[in-house]
Amino acid sequence: MDTLTLQELGVSSGEVSLGGLFVGAKPSGLGRMTLESIADRVCRGGWPAAVNLTTQQAMRIARSYIEAVASEDLEKMDGVARDPAKVRRLIASLARNESTLATKKTIVNDTAENSGGAIEKSIAESTVSEYSASLKKIFFIDDVPAWNPALRSPVRIRAAAKRHLADPSLVAAALGASPDTLMADLKTLGFLFESLVIHDLKVYARAMEAQVMHYRDDSNFEVDAIVATQTGEWGAFEIKLGAAQEEEAAANLRALERKMVARGERPPACKVALIGIGGVAYLREDGVAVVPIDVLGAQQLLKKS
């Protein structure tokens, strides 16, 4: 089970359905989120138990869950004892590398810790691998795989998964972040906003039997998310914190379309810039849909609510 999406929480109107974008529905709707509300939502997460709690109370849920995972849950899963301190250090490293293509070696090196002026050595690579596999089994880690379309001409696409924890509040908790500290660090807020969007996009995609992946090739050209259906249709999505980055997102999406078509892939069913603040949902003349995240949803979830 996933934590709740913005639509399920009543934050997103769901006026623009992901499935609708794939069949050419024209998006419409007004985004109302602010930087403050995004930072708040990232820290609150989608925990059902937090719906009626204050943000400070909601943040304790993520912190408590991390502590439970480190001290109890992994051992309960398979009866194998693990070092809670090392689990916490690994989770902190994964949080620092959220929404990136950090390699296992990067994660290993990042687990070195400064404690009381003394540097503790990195966790062994074998331990990182074993602990990470266990965290995946309990769905704490939910990495985004790479998209690998069957192209008719050669192209080298990087196969590394993008680092992603199951809920953005887990990242914020592991970093010791709060809405105030995120407001003072917009770069980190941008990574956590991407985490929030990917979380929701995965749920909406699953409702239409599709999968969320990412794209990056050997020229370092990348697109934040690819939603691919079982029938071979695909849509490209760029995630931007503010509407001021709309042009950059649109240019990237058009570039991916040209590259894929030139190499034998069918054109995307949709090209979408997912925006945090300052956005109005509409279809641009170049075919790129601009959709505020608090307007996006899934028709299936709308019917249930």
Residue pairs with C-beta under 8 A, 6 or more apart in sequence:
2 46
2 166
2 199
2 202
2 203
3 45
3 46
3 47
3 48
3 166
3 167
3 199
4 46
4 47
4 48
4 51
5 12
5 46
5 199
5 200
5 203
5 204
5 297
5 301
6 12
6 41
6 196
6 200
6 293
6 294
6 296
6 297
7 13
7 14
7 200
7 204
7 296
7 297
7 298
7 301
7 302
7 305
8 46
8 301
8 305
9 46
9 51
10 305
11 33
11 41
11 294
12 200
12 293
12 294
12 295
12 296
12 297
13 29
13 294
13 295
13 297
14 295
14 296
14 297
14 298
14 299
14 301
14 302
14 305
15 27
15 28
15 29
15 281
15 295
15 297
16 25
16 27
16 28
16 29
16 281
16 289
16 291
16 295
16 296
16 297
17 25
17 204
17 296
17 297
17 298
17 299
17 302
18 201
18 204
18 205
18 207
18 208
18 210
18 227
18 296
18 297
18 298
19 207
19 208
19 298
19 299
19 300
20 27
20 299
21 27
21 235
21 269
21 270
21 272
21 289
21 291
22 208
22 227
22 229
22 233
22 235
22 269
22 270
23 269
24 270
26 282
26 283
27 281
27 282
27 283
27 289
27 290
27 291
27 295
28 281
28 282
29 280
29 281
29 291
29 292
29 295
30 280
30 281
30 292
30 295
31 275
31 276
31 277
31 278
31 279
31 280
31 281
31 292
31 293
31 294
31 295
32 292
32 294
33 41
33 276
33 277
33 292
33 293
33 294
34 277
35 183
35 186
35 189
35 241
35 276
35 277
36 179
36 183
38 189
38 193
38 196
38 241
38 276
38 277
39 179
39 180
39 182
39 183
39 189
40 55
40 179
41 168
41 196
42 168
42 169
42 171
42 172
42 179
42 182
42 189
42 192
42 193
42 195
42 196
43 55
43 58
43 59
43 62
43 169
43 172
43 177
43 178
43 179
43 182
44 50
44 55
44 58
44 59
44 169
45 58
45 61
45 62
45 167
45 168
45 169
45 170
45 172
46 167
46 169
46 199
47 58
47 61
47 62
47 167
47 169
49 61
50 57
50 58
50 61
53 61
55 179
58 169
59 169
59 172
59 173
59 178
61 169
62 167
62 169
62 170
62 172
62 173
63 173
65 170
65 173
66 88
66 91
66 170
66 173
66 174
69 87
69 91
69 135
69 138
69 140
70 84
70 85
70 87
70 88
70 91
71 84
73 138
74 80
74 82
74 87
74 131
74 134
74 135
74 138
75 81
75 82
77 134
77 137
77 138
78 134
80 134
82 131
82 134
86 111
86 123
86 127
86 131
87 131
89 111
89 113
89 123
90 107
90 111
90 123
90 128
90 131
90 132
90 135
91 135
91 140
91 170
91 174
92 174
92 175
93 107
93 110
93 111
94 107
94 132
94 141
94 163
94 165
94 174
95 165
95 170
95 171
95 172
95 174
95 175
96 110
96 175
97 106
97 107
97 110
97 163
98 163
98 164
98 165
98 171
98 191
98 192
98 195
99 162
99 163
99 164
99 191
99 192
99 194
99 195
99 198
100 162
100 163
100 191
101 158
101 160
101 161
101 162
101 163
101 216
102 110
102 163
103 160
104 125
104 128
104 129
105 125
107 128
107 132
108 122
108 123
108 124
108 125
108 128
109 122
110 122
111 122
111 123
111 128
112 119
112 120
112 121
112 122
113 119
113 120
114 120
123 131
132 141
135 141
136 142
136 143
139 166
140 165
140 166
140 170
141 164
141 165
141 166
142 164
142 165
142 166
142 202
143 161
143 162
143 163
143 164
144 161
144 162
144 164
144 198
144 212
144 213
144 214
144 225
145 161
145 211
145 213
145 214
146 157
146 158
146 159
146 160
146 161
146 162
146 213
146 214
146 215
146 216
147 157
147 213
147 214
147 215
147 226
147 228
147 234
148 157
148 159
149 157
149 234
149 260
149 265
151 260
151 263
151 264
151 265
152 263
152 264
153 262
153 263
153 264
155 217
155 218
155 259
155 263
156 217
156 218
157 215
157 216
157 217
157 218
158 216
158 217
158 218
160 216
162 214
164 195
164 198
165 171
165 174
165 195
166 199
167 199
168 192
168 195
168 196
168 199
171 177
171 192
171 195
172 178
172 182
172 192
175 188
177 188
177 192
182 188
182 189
182 192
183 189
186 241
189 241
190 241
193 239
193 241
193 276
194 224
194 239
196 293
197 225
197 239
197 274
197 293
198 212
198 224
198 225
198 239
200 293
200 296
201 212
201 225
201 227
201 237
201 274
201 296
202 212
203 298
203 301
204 296
204 297
204 298
204 301
205 211
205 212
205 227
207 298
207 299
207 300
207 301
208 229
208 298
208 300
209 229
209 230
210 227
210 228
210 229
210 230
211 227
211 228
212 225
212 226
212 227
213 225
213 226
213 227
213 228
214 222
214 223
214 224
214 225
214 226
215 222
215 223
215 226
215 236
215 256
216 222
216 223
217 259
221 255
221 256
221 259
223 236
223 237
223 238
223 252
223 253
223 256
224 237
224 238
224 239
225 236
225 237
225 238
225 239
226 234
226 235
226 236
226 237
227 234
227 235
227 237
228 234
232 266
233 266
233 269
234 265
234 266
234 268
234 269
235 268
235 269
235 270
235 271
235 272
236 253
236 256
236 257
236 268
236 270
236 271
236 272
237 272
237 273
237 274
238 248
238 249
238 250
238 252
238 253
238 272
238 273
238 274
239 249
239 274
240 246
240 248
240 249
240 273
240 274
240 275
240 276
241 275
241 276
241 277
242 275
242 276
242 277
242 278
243 275
243 277
243 278
243 279
243 280
243 290
244 278
245 275
246 273
246 275
246 279
246 290
249 273
249 288
250 271
250 273
250 284
250 286
250 288
253 268
253 271
253 272
253 273
253 288
254 271
254 286
254 288
256 268
256 271
257 267
257 268
257 271
260 266
260 267
260 268
261 267
270 289
271 287
271 288
271 289
272 288
272 289
272 290
272 291
273 288
273 289
273 290
273 291
274 291
274 292
274 293
274 296
275 290
275 291
275 292
275 293
276 292
276 293
277 292
279 290
279 291
279 292
279 295
280 290
280 292
281 289
281 290
281 291
281 292
281 295
282 289
282 290
283 289
283 290
284 290
